[in-house]
Amino acid sequence: MEFFGYLLAMYRYSPMDLQFVNERVAEFRDQVRRRNAGELSEDEFRPLRLMNGLYMQRHAYMLRVAIPYGFLNSTQMRKLGAIAEKYDRGFGHFTTRQNLQYNWLKLEEVPDLLQELADVEMNGIQTSGNCVRNITSDPYAGVARDELLDCRPYCEILRQYVALHPEFMYLPRKFKIAFSGATEDRAATEFHDIGIKAVHGPSGELGFQVLVGGGLGRTPRIGQVVREFLPLEDLVSYTEAILRVYNLHGRRDNKFKARIKILVGALGIDEFRRQVEAEWAPIAGEKLDEERVSAVVRQFNDVVFDVTAATDQRFRERALTDTSFRRWIERNVKPHRVPGYNVVLVSLKRPKIAPGDVFTHEFDALADLMDRYNQGYCTALYNQNVCLQYVRNADLEAVYDALATLGMATGNMGTIQDLICCPGLDFCSLANASSIPIAKQLIERFADLDEAYEYGTVDIKMSGCINACGHHHVGDIGILGIDKHGAEFYQIAIGGSPGTGPGDPASLAEIIGPAVALDAVIDTVERIMDHYVEVRRGAESFRDAVRRVGVADFKQYLAGVTA
């Protein structure tokens, strides 16, 4: 099949979208005025600010900016940089939810900040609070070779439906939805409240497999299939049925047991399915008609491809003699559905910089690259990198050179350097321990790319508290910060996976020993990797080696080494 011509790029706000977001800013401006005037108490103000993505952190207010399904244009990227300079301390932080966070805000300035976001079709609505959060998706949506369906129009339809929906604004707890439209799951759908995967039905028609009850945090659970095949036109009504069952029966007496995963676990998937089907029956006739889908698709910009791009192979000559460039091509450049084009991963894992952090001048430089070589777009990944998804063969060398000047061209995607972490104790009021300093130490310790390549693909994921914003439960190596008698300690687990497909099922990491002190984390990771090198067979990956020999083998080894 040929894919030349047009593919979807980015959703553009309709006049209704613009009015909606601007009115929301005006409403919040008045709420801030009332709070500062003492007309609202903090208890009264808290749910209002959370609805707009504003948290009170350890040192200042933090704003979480929604990036629906991770897609950004260059105007938005420049605005994010300008906001970082004007309202923050010159940087922003890409998160594991395809969002961006600012950490040093003054309350009285937040309405102006939100208006600047609205001016470029962005907002912080429902990035916090007990509602449906930012809907995430495969970062390669629209360009992946293994894609069955570009899910972004359906992400957008669902986003519009749940935005300030009066029935779902005060759910028992926060609610997260992820889409995957390809055979490889790059969106961790099995660890979301609802995971939605594109599949072929009995007659070959496209639809969705729907999972429920996944999640991390205090009680990690792998999602279970609630419906094997759902026609595309039933997406909204069936999602509404799931939300209604959760809203009716989810626990509100204990926030630690309020997520849908607890309800699914208590009822069992069969009973939960029965209740969803019963709730769905009266509304199952409310289909997504073709015109509704087409109207949303028309709001997306188109990307135009050069049919001659595939003939340009000059970059391969440089790869023969330039080791750094060759490594970048091998690790950071991924296949594209259109011949002659590439998906380029931009590494935000750099020495002495927190994973996911981008500074003002870098926002501007990335925007320039997006305009010049990527038709004005990029995508934020949940692993705290970004990608340029429309790069021609002829532009690979120029893109590499530009990224290299920013320190973002290291060929480290998928290596032990490519770790993720939450803000931890540096910023978060919920954290028990630091995560950013350890992430920096790990990147520095494994800075030698030859060593990193020797280890192959290794995912390190780190969280500063049990809420698991750093996805530590699904890391090849997961690190969780805990408070132990006032000191920072870390539980280390291995064997997790977000689940990418049949050959890589989702799994939860298992703790391999007593928590270690802050100054012992790096040594412990080194010992884990030493044992992996000892037990692996040929080019066997870390994940496969752990699955073959078992977590107990690593646990026994570590106990012997530290005895």
Order of alpha helices (4+ residues) and beta strands (2+ residues): beta-alpha-alpha-beta-beta-beta-alpha-beta-beta-alpha-beta-alpha-beta-beta-beta-beta-alpha-alpha-alpha-alpha-beta-alpha-alpha-beta-beta-beta-alpha-beta-beta-alpha-beta-alpha-alpha-beta-beta-beta-beta-beta-alpha-alpha-alpha
